[in-house]
Amino acid sequence: MVPENNKWLVGTLLDKKIVTPEQLTQALARQKETRENLEKILVDLRLVKDEKLTALKKKESFYDEKSLLGQVDPEVLKLVPETVARRYCIIPLSKNGKKILTLAVTDLNDVVAIDTVRTISGCEIKAVLASEKDIMTAVERYYSGSPDMETVLLDLVKVNGHHLAQPETGEDLTQVKLKANDQPVVKFVNLLLIDAVEQRASDIHIEPAKGKATVRIRIDGILHNITPPPKAMHSAIISRIKILSNLDIAERRLPQDGRCAVKIGDREIDIRVSTFPTLYGEKLVMRLLDKEKISLGLEELGFSPNQLSKFEKVLKRPYGMILETGPTGSGKTTTLYAGLRHINNPERNIVTIEDPIEYDLAGINQTQVKPEIGLDFARGLRAILRQDPDVILVGEIRDRETAQIAIRAALTGHLVFSTLHTNDAVGAI
């Protein structure tokens, strides 16, 4: 399937018989693996000359280097961070009033780039064509080269930072909402989410400390520090995320849980939000649930051919237990869901009990534990065994009772999937 942002180029190249379907398949496969620009891949593989691509685009409303450089308004560069411009090979040119931003792109159908800029800038986008070479020339000329997050953070400091200190008890909630909706705060949260998704992070931690704030993202199970906002902005950023998640911005003494959904480019991201009161303010964690990940097949999980073959054989067994282990954010759920999707068919009754249900799986019966009414993993698992299941997924084995029931189920003709909170496979033993 051709990605949306490549349809114009792919269609043109095939219609004009510039490349063969086999050559395009090769280029698209490389793009899926490297996430590079398709035009660059075509040129690198010597399938199409750069001049030929430029000539094709000139038949559209095309900006050459001279006209492109003459159109860039330095003021609108503030709406699109440099890392975004470089990542998607785009540059903003001008803004018509408050609503419409003219954006130079390499492909008019690049919905990922266009939607990303729409999200960051808050503007509707008018896209115009330019070559990758000319856009990058403009990016090098007009952007300062300073890191984007730092640029946004400088804006945060400028927006009356001393008025945005930690809120006092009884603070006017109207003012709290206004601060949370300040453009630099909105831009910081948007850019934080975009960067985390692009880096395939599973979680974002926003933490207060004495005299500072900390932001960390979890990638492959390991937390990494990124450039933090000023401590004075911590409360406004937390409030912004609370507003998105329909949480009570006035309640800072009790933990809260919520969720929201955002669209970043063509990717739909569900976000679970959890707040927790600490000595220096509220700590907030966002769990990023990328629906694109859950559509991954087994062959896309990074298994070696030998590992993949062994895993597929295990999945074909009629009974037994498959335990997925690893640190938080290492891909346990993604791997188990890919396994369930691989064996899911109308001939099997697959039932899960999870805490929480992270993704909606078609054709699979999913249940969420509810401790407040007594539905824990053990009780839910006992009930599932009376539902004539073929395959059972237990979100996590947390106690002895759940482990005993799961093992008994595996020994009596059921295939049981579950996870253990250990750092490696040896720890499961």
VOFI-818137 format. One record per residue (C-alpha): residue number from 0; x, y, z. Coordinates in nm, 3 decimals, always signed. Layout:
[NUM [X Y Z]];
...
END
This chain:
[0 [+0.000 +0.000 +0.000]];
[1 [+0.139 +0.341 -0.104]];
[2 [+0.156 +0.596 +0.183]];
[3 [-0.062 +0.904 +0.138]];
[4 [+0.234 +1.140 +0.121]];
[5 [+0.379 +0.955 -0.182]];
[6 [+0.067 +0.906 -0.395]];
[7 [+0.121 +1.204 -0.627]];
[8 [+0.483 +1.114 -0.698]];
[9 [+0.420 +0.739 -0.736]];
[10 [+0.123 +0.795 -0.963]];
[11 [+0.315 +1.038 -1.184]];
[12 [+0.620 +0.812 -1.218]];
[13 [+0.408 +0.511 -1.309]];
[14 [+0.178 +0.699 -1.548]];
[15 [+0.477 +0.835 -1.739]];
[16 [+0.658 +0.499 -1.720]];
[17 [+0.966 +0.664 -1.574]];
[18 [+1.017 +0.370 -1.338]];
[19 [+0.879 +0.018 -1.331]];
[20 [+0.645 -0.113 -1.059]];
[21 [+0.926 -0.340 -0.940]];
[22 [+1.164 -0.045 -0.900]];
[23 [+0.902 +0.151 -0.708]];
[24 [+0.838 -0.145 -0.481]];
[25 [+1.211 -0.157 -0.405]];
[26 [+1.218 +0.217 -0.326]];
[27 [+0.904 +0.204 -0.110]];
[28 [+1.041 -0.093 +0.086]];
[29 [+1.357 +0.103 +0.159]];
[30 [+1.152 +0.406 +0.262]];
[31 [+0.947 +0.194 +0.504]];
[32 [+1.270 +0.069 +0.658]];
[33 [+1.462 +0.399 +0.674]];
[34 [+1.176 +0.658 +0.676]];
[35 [+1.378 +0.869 +0.431]];
[36 [+1.219 +1.097 +0.173]];
[37 [+1.109 +0.890 -0.130]];
[38 [+1.260 +1.137 -0.377]];
[39 [+1.600 +1.106 -0.209]];
[40 [+1.576 +0.727 -0.222]];
[41 [+1.486 +0.730 -0.593]];
[42 [+1.784 +0.953 -0.667]];
[43 [+2.022 +0.751 -0.443]];
[44 [+1.917 +0.429 -0.619]];
[45 [+1.973 +0.604 -0.953]];
[46 [+1.620 +0.528 -1.063]];
[47 [+1.538 +0.893 -1.134]];
[48 [+1.759 +1.198 -1.178]];
[49 [+1.697 +1.496 -0.951]];
[50 [+1.655 +1.719 -1.258]];
[51 [+1.378 +1.490 -1.385]];
[52 [+1.188 +1.516 -1.057]];
[53 [+1.220 +1.894 -1.068]];
[54 [+1.091 +1.902 -1.426]];
[55 [+0.786 +1.695 -1.327]];
[56 [+0.704 +1.932 -1.046]];
[57 [+0.730 +2.240 -1.263]];
[58 [+0.405 +2.135 -1.427]];
[59 [+0.240 +2.203 -1.090]];
[60 [+0.240 +2.538 -0.901]];
[61 [+0.614 +2.507 -0.846]];
[62 [+0.852 +2.741 -0.663]];
[63 [+1.213 +2.742 -0.784]];
[64 [+1.502 +2.846 -0.558]];
[65 [+1.487 +3.213 -0.655]];
[66 [+1.114 +3.255 -0.598]];
[67 [+1.124 +3.040 -0.284]];
[68 [+1.394 +3.246 -0.114]];
[69 [+1.211 +3.563 -0.206]];
[70 [+0.888 +3.446 -0.042]];
[71 [+1.007 +3.345 +0.306]];
[72 [+0.878 +3.573 +0.581]];
[73 [+1.117 +3.537 +0.879]];
[74 [+0.829 +3.600 +1.120]];
[75 [+0.641 +3.284 +1.019]];
[76 [+0.947 +3.067 +1.087]];
[77 [+0.852 +3.088 +1.454]];
[78 [+0.542 +2.880 +1.378]];
[79 [+0.740 +2.577 +1.259]];
[80 [+1.040 +2.450 +1.461]];
[81 [+1.357 +2.380 +1.269]];
[82 [+1.364 +2.007 +1.349]];
[83 [+1.014 +1.974 +1.200]];
[84 [+1.119 +2.167 +0.889]];
[85 [+1.423 +1.944 +0.842]];
[86 [+1.241 +1.621 +0.926]];
[87 [+0.966 +1.674 +0.669]];
[88 [+1.165 +1.886 +0.421]];
[89 [+0.929 +2.185 +0.442]];
[90 [+0.949 +2.558 +0.505]];
[91 [+0.676 +2.810 +0.589]];
[92 [+0.664 +3.102 +0.347]];
[93 [+0.397 +3.348 +0.457]];
[94 [+0.080 +3.387 +0.659]];
[95 [-0.243 +3.531 +0.525]];
[96 [-0.413 +3.700 +0.819]];
[97 [-0.454 +3.472 +1.121]];
[98 [-0.565 +3.153 +0.955]];
[99 [-0.379 +3.044 +0.640]];
[100 [-0.009 +2.951 +0.635]];
[101 [+0.160 +2.898 +0.298]];
[102 [+0.395 +2.601 +0.325]];
[103 [+0.651 +2.481 +0.071]];
[104 [+0.659 +2.101 +0.047]];
[105 [+0.812 +1.840 -0.181]];
[106 [+0.477 +1.664 -0.228]];
[107 [+0.131 +1.823 -0.225]];
[108 [-0.011 +1.496 -0.090]];
[109 [+0.226 +1.482 +0.207]];
[110 [-0.052 +1.471 +0.466]];
[111 [+0.192 +1.378 +0.742]];
[112 [+0.392 +1.700 +0.704]];
[113 [+0.087 +1.917 +0.643]];
[114 [-0.109 +1.780 +0.940]];
[115 [+0.195 +1.811 +1.166]];
[116 [+0.241 +2.179 +1.079]];
[117 [-0.134 +2.238 +1.115]];
[118 [-0.116 +2.092 +1.466]];
[119 [+0.189 +2.294 +1.571]];
[120 [+0.093 +2.628 +1.415]];
[121 [-0.283 +2.621 +1.465]];
[122 [-0.323 +2.745 +1.106]];
[123 [-0.486 +2.604 +0.796]];
[124 [-0.225 +2.511 +0.539]];
[125 [-0.189 +2.615 +0.175]];
[126 [+0.075 +2.382 +0.030]];
[127 [+0.296 +2.477 -0.266]];
[128 [+0.559 +2.266 -0.441]];
[129 [+0.934 +2.310 -0.430]];
[130 [+1.231 +2.078 -0.473]];
[131 [+1.399 +1.916 -0.175]];
[132 [+1.726 +2.088 -0.263]];
[133 [+1.568 +2.435 -0.276]];
[134 [+1.372 +2.386 +0.045]];
[135 [+1.681 +2.273 +0.234]];
[136 [+1.874 +2.570 +0.095]];
[137 [+1.604 +2.797 +0.237]];
[138 [+1.607 +2.611 +0.570]];
[139 [+1.985 +2.655 +0.598]];
[140 [+1.958 +3.023 +0.512]];
[141 [+1.665 +3.129 +0.728]];
[142 [+1.674 +2.912 +1.037]];
[143 [+1.923 +2.999 +1.307]];
[144 [+2.034 +2.642 +1.361]];
[145 [+1.946 +2.648 +1.732]];
[146 [+1.769 +2.340 +1.868]];
[147 [+1.392 +2.366 +1.834]];
[148 [+1.302 +2.275 +2.187]];
[149 [+1.540 +2.542 +2.313]];
[150 [+1.378 +2.797 +2.083]];
[151 [+1.036 +2.712 +2.220]];
[152 [+1.172 +2.725 +2.574]];
[153 [+1.305 +3.074 +2.515]];
[154 [+0.954 +3.175 +2.413]];
[155 [+0.823 +3.020 +2.734]];
[156 [+1.059 +3.227 +2.945]];
[157 [+0.957 +3.546 +2.764]];
[158 [+0.585 +3.501 +2.833]];
[159 [+0.567 +3.665 +3.174]];
[160 [+0.754 +3.380 +3.334]];
[161 [+0.737 +3.541 +3.678]];
[162 [+0.356 +3.539 +3.656]];
[163 [+0.351 +3.167 +3.580]];
[164 [+0.509 +3.039 +3.898]];
[165 [+0.363 +2.754 +4.101]];
[166 [-0.003 +2.839 +4.171]];
[167 [-0.112 +2.934 +4.518]];
[168 [-0.413 +2.787 +4.692]];
[169 [-0.726 +2.966 +4.580]];
[170 [-0.581 +3.085 +4.248]];
[171 [-0.837 +3.205 +3.994]];
[172 [-0.909 +2.902 +3.773]];
[173 [-0.984 +3.129 +3.479]];
[174 [-0.625 +3.252 +3.496]];
[175 [-0.497 +2.896 +3.522]];
[176 [-0.680 +2.806 +3.199]];
[177 [-0.551 +3.117 +3.025]];
[178 [-0.193 +3.032 +3.118]];
[179 [-0.238 +2.673 +3.002]];
[180 [-0.361 +2.798 +2.665]];
[181 [-0.077 +3.047 +2.607]];
[182 [+0.069 +2.985 +2.260]];
[183 [+0.422 +2.895 +2.383]];
[184 [+0.276 +2.643 +2.629]];
[185 [+0.057 +2.488 +2.359]];
[186 [+0.353 +2.477 +2.120]];
[187 [+0.577 +2.315 +2.383]];
[188 [+0.324 +2.038 +2.455]];
[189 [+0.261 +1.979 +2.082]];
[190 [+0.632 +1.962 +2.003]];
[191 [+0.698 +1.735 +2.302]];
[192 [+0.434 +1.488 +2.179]];
[193 [+0.558 +1.501 +1.819]];
[194 [+0.921 +1.443 +1.919]];
[195 [+0.825 +1.157 +2.151]];
[196 [+0.619 +0.985 +1.881]];
[197 [+0.893 +1.032 +1.620]];
[198 [+1.145 +0.874 +1.858]];
[199 [+0.902 +0.584 +1.924]];
[200 [+0.882 +0.665 +2.295]];
[201 [+0.632 +0.472 +2.506]];
[202 [+0.605 +0.720 +2.795]];
[203 [+0.666 +1.086 +2.877]];
[204 [+0.747 +1.190 +3.236]];
[205 [+0.708 +1.555 +3.342]];
[206 [+0.846 +1.591 +3.693]];
[207 [+0.892 +1.880 +3.939]];
[208 [+1.198 +1.912 +4.161]];
[209 [+1.347 +2.176 +4.386]];
[210 [+1.411 +2.479 +4.167]];
[211 [+1.372 +2.294 +3.838]];
[212 [+1.152 +2.073 +3.622]];
[213 [+1.253 +1.753 +3.446]];
[214 [+1.121 +1.592 +3.128]];
[215 [+1.213 +1.234 +3.038]];
[216 [+1.094 +1.000 +2.764]];
[217 [+1.111 +0.620 +2.773]];
[218 [+1.254 +0.454 +2.462]];
[219 [+1.299 +0.075 +2.451]];
[220 [+1.248 +0.056 +2.826]];
[221 [+1.505 +0.322 +2.921]];
[222 [+1.428 +0.678 +3.035]];
[223 [+1.621 +0.957 +2.861]];
[224 [+1.639 +1.320 +2.977]];
[225 [+1.542 +1.586 +2.726]];
[226 [+1.562 +1.965 +2.748]];
[227 [+1.321 +2.067 +3.026]];
[228 [+1.098 +2.375 +3.046]];
[229 [+1.159 +2.647 +3.307]];
[230 [+1.029 +2.547 +3.652]];
[231 [+0.797 +2.850 +3.640]];
[232 [+0.617 +2.692 +3.344]];
[233 [+0.568 +2.349 +3.501]];
[234 [+0.219 +2.420 +3.636]];
[235 [+0.097 +2.571 +3.307]];
[236 [+0.222 +2.269 +3.109]];
[237 [+0.057 +2.024 +3.350]];
[238 [-0.267 +2.225 +3.330]];
[239 [-0.255 +2.220 +2.950]];
[240 [-0.233 +1.840 +2.945]];
[241 [-0.507 +1.814 +3.210]];
[242 [-0.737 +2.024 +2.993]];
[243 [-0.672 +1.794 +2.696]];
[244 [-0.751 +1.492 +2.916]];
[245 [-1.064 +1.638 +3.081]];
[246 [-0.905 +1.630 +3.426]];
[247 [-0.975 +1.871 +3.712]];
[248 [-0.710 +2.143 +3.689]];
[249 [-0.798 +2.268 +4.039]];
[250 [-0.726 +1.933 +4.206]];
[251 [-0.354 +1.906 +4.279]];
[252 [-0.366 +1.706 +4.604]];
[253 [-0.500 +1.374 +4.471]];
[254 [-0.383 +1.149 +4.186]];
[255 [-0.596 +1.164 +3.871]];
[256 [-0.621 +0.943 +3.564]];
[257 [-0.751 +1.040 +3.223]];
[258 [-0.695 +0.990 +2.856]];
[259 [-0.707 +1.180 +2.530]];
[260 [-0.638 +1.117 +2.163]];
[261 [-0.429 +1.320 +1.921]];
[262 [-0.343 +1.288 +1.554]];
[263 [+0.019 +1.345 +1.459]];
[264 [+0.052 +1.342 +1.083]];
[265 [-0.143 +1.036 +0.974]];
[266 [-0.086 +0.852 +1.303]];
[267 [-0.356 +0.828 +1.569]];
[268 [-0.215 +0.829 +1.920]];
[269 [-0.415 +0.741 +2.231]];
[270 [-0.264 +0.892 +2.545]];
[271 [-0.320 +0.767 +2.899]];
[272 [-0.251 +1.044 +3.149]];
[273 [-0.170 +0.996 +3.517]];
[274 [-0.098 +1.273 +3.769]];
[275 [+0.061 +1.226 +4.110]];
[276 [+0.117 +1.486 +4.385]];
[277 [+0.478 +1.522 +4.505]];
[278 [+0.665 +1.749 +4.745]];
[279 [+0.742 +2.006 +4.473]];
[280 [+0.422 +1.986 +4.268]];
[281 [+0.241 +1.749 +4.037]];
[282 [+0.423 +1.479 +3.845]];
[283 [+0.254 +1.374 +3.521]];
[284 [+0.312 +1.066 +3.308]];
[285 [+0.173 +1.012 +2.959]];
[286 [+0.162 +0.661 +2.812]];
[287 [+0.164 +0.687 +2.432]];
[288 [-0.039 +0.418 +2.258]];
[289 [+0.043 +0.437 +1.889]];
[290 [-0.221 +0.252 +1.686]];
[291 [+0.035 +0.210 +1.407]];
[292 [+0.241 -0.014 +1.636]];
[293 [-0.044 -0.251 +1.704]];
[294 [-0.086 -0.313 +1.331]];
[295 [+0.269 -0.446 +1.308]];
[296 [+0.310 -0.800 +1.186]];
[297 [+0.549 -1.045 +1.350]];
[298 [+0.804 -0.988 +1.075]];
[299 [+0.816 -0.616 +1.163]];
[300 [+0.905 -0.662 +1.531]];
[301 [+1.278 -0.698 +1.478]];
[302 [+1.309 -1.075 +1.521]];
[303 [+1.595 -1.249 +1.347]];
[304 [+1.476 -1.511 +1.094]];
[305 [+1.563 -1.788 +1.341]];
[306 [+1.379 -1.618 +1.630]];
[307 [+1.077 -1.547 +1.410]];
[308 [+1.055 -1.910 +1.301]];
[309 [+1.069 -2.031 +1.663]];
[310 [+0.806 -1.781 +1.778]];
[311 [+0.569 -1.878 +1.497]];
[312 [+0.604 -2.246 +1.592]];
[313 [+0.520 -2.165 +1.955]];
[314 [+0.211 -1.970 +1.845]];
[315 [+0.084 -2.276 +1.656]];
[316 [+0.078 -2.492 +1.968]];
[317 [-0.274 -2.583 +2.091]];
[318 [-0.188 -2.525 +2.456]];
[319 [+0.087 -2.399 +2.683]];
[320 [+0.205 -2.063 +2.815]];
[321 [+0.389 -1.781 +2.640]];
[322 [+0.544 -1.531 +2.884]];
[323 [+0.675 -1.198 +2.759]];
[324 [+0.930 -1.032 +2.988]];
[325 [+1.121 -0.707 +2.984]];
[326 [+1.134 -0.362 +3.144]];
[327 [+0.854 -0.108 +3.114]];
[328 [+0.815 +0.025 +2.761]];
[329 [+1.021 -0.250 +2.597]];
[330 [+0.737 -0.373 +2.374]];
[331 [+0.583 -0.661 +2.571]];
[332 [+0.224 -0.563 +2.491]];
[333 [+0.306 -0.486 +2.126]];
[334 [+0.465 -0.830 +2.085]];
[335 [+0.177 -1.015 +2.252]];
[336 [-0.083 -0.827 +2.050]];
[337 [+0.106 -0.906 +1.729]];
[338 [+0.101 -1.272 +1.832]];
[339 [-0.274 -1.263 +1.898]];
[340 [-0.340 -1.097 +1.563]];
[341 [-0.125 -1.362 +1.392]];
[342 [-0.337 -1.652 +1.523]];
[343 [-0.676 -1.477 +1.535]];
[344 [-0.939 -1.639 +1.312]];
[345 [-1.311 -1.728 +1.337]];
[346 [-1.222 -2.081 +1.449]];
[347 [-1.069 -1.957 +1.775]];
[348 [-1.228 -1.799 +2.083]];
[349 [-0.972 -1.551 +2.215]];
[350 [-1.042 -1.373 +2.545]];
[351 [-0.824 -1.120 +2.729]];
[352 [-0.821 -0.960 +3.072]];
[353 [-0.608 -0.647 +3.087]];
[354 [-0.526 -0.347 +3.304]];
[355 [-0.603 -0.136 +3.114]];
[356 [-0.712 -0.233 +2.763]];
[357 [-0.445 -0.056 +2.560]];
[358 [-0.570 -0.130 +2.208]];
[359 [-0.900 -0.246 +2.062]];
[360 [-0.843 -0.576 +1.880]];
[361 [-1.105 -0.675 +1.623]];
[362 [-1.255 -1.021 +1.673]];
[363 [-1.114 -1.061 +2.025]];
[364 [-1.314 -1.040 +2.351]];
[365 [-1.136 -0.796 +2.582]];
[366 [-1.208 -0.724 +2.949]];
[367 [-1.055 -0.468 +3.183]];
[368 [-0.989 -0.543 +3.550]];
[369 [-1.191 -0.334 +3.796]];
[370 [-1.050 -0.374 +4.147]];
[371 [-1.308 -0.136 +4.293]];
[372 [-1.580 -0.395 +4.230]];
[373 [-1.363 -0.698 +4.299]];
[374 [-1.273 -0.789 +3.940]];
[375 [-0.900 -0.858 +3.959]];
[376 [-0.684 -1.075 +3.732]];
[377 [-0.745 -1.393 +3.932]];
[378 [-1.123 -1.357 +3.944]];
[379 [-1.141 -1.252 +3.579]];
[380 [-0.925 -1.545 +3.472]];
[381 [-1.147 -1.792 +3.658]];
[382 [-1.451 -1.646 +3.479]];
[383 [-1.277 -1.665 +3.139]];
[384 [-1.216 -2.038 +3.187]];
[385 [-1.594 -2.084 +3.194]];
[386 [-1.625 -1.906 +2.856]];
[387 [-1.489 -2.197 +2.648]];
[388 [-1.170 -2.012 +2.545]];
[389 [-0.906 -2.141 +2.307]];
[390 [-0.657 -1.862 +2.375]];
[391 [-0.632 -1.643 +2.685]];
[392 [-0.430 -1.326 +2.738]];
[393 [-0.366 -1.216 +3.097]];
[394 [-0.224 -0.864 +3.094]];
[395 [+0.019 -0.931 +3.377]];
[396 [+0.078 -1.206 +3.633]];
[397 [+0.105 -1.007 +3.955]];
[398 [+0.040 -1.258 +4.232]];
[399 [+0.063 -1.625 +4.324]];
[400 [-0.308 -1.694 +4.275]];
[401 [-0.311 -1.556 +3.919]];
[402 [+0.003 -1.755 +3.837]];
[403 [-0.151 -2.079 +3.964]];
[404 [-0.474 -2.032 +3.765]];
[405 [-0.280 -1.937 +3.449]];
[406 [-0.056 -2.244 +3.475]];
[407 [-0.356 -2.469 +3.537]];
[408 [-0.525 -2.323 +3.227]];
[409 [-0.213 -2.382 +3.017]];
[410 [-0.200 -2.745 +3.132]];
[411 [-0.565 -2.813 +3.051]];
[412 [-0.576 -2.735 +2.681]];
[413 [-0.552 -2.355 +2.660]];
[414 [-0.286 -2.135 +2.503]];
[415 [-0.211 -1.863 +2.760]];
[416 [-0.031 -1.536 +2.686]];
[417 [+0.093 -1.312 +2.967]];
[418 [+0.370 -1.082 +3.087]];
[419 [+0.598 -1.076 +3.389]];
[420 [+0.757 -0.759 +3.520]];
[421 [+1.116 -0.879 +3.500]];
[422 [+1.403 -0.733 +3.304]];
[423 [+1.487 -1.047 +3.107]];
[424 [+1.375 -1.400 +3.025]];
[425 [+1.595 -1.554 +3.297]];
[426 [+1.413 -1.345 +3.557]];
[427 [+1.088 -1.525 +3.475]];
[428 [+1.230 -1.848 +3.612]];
END
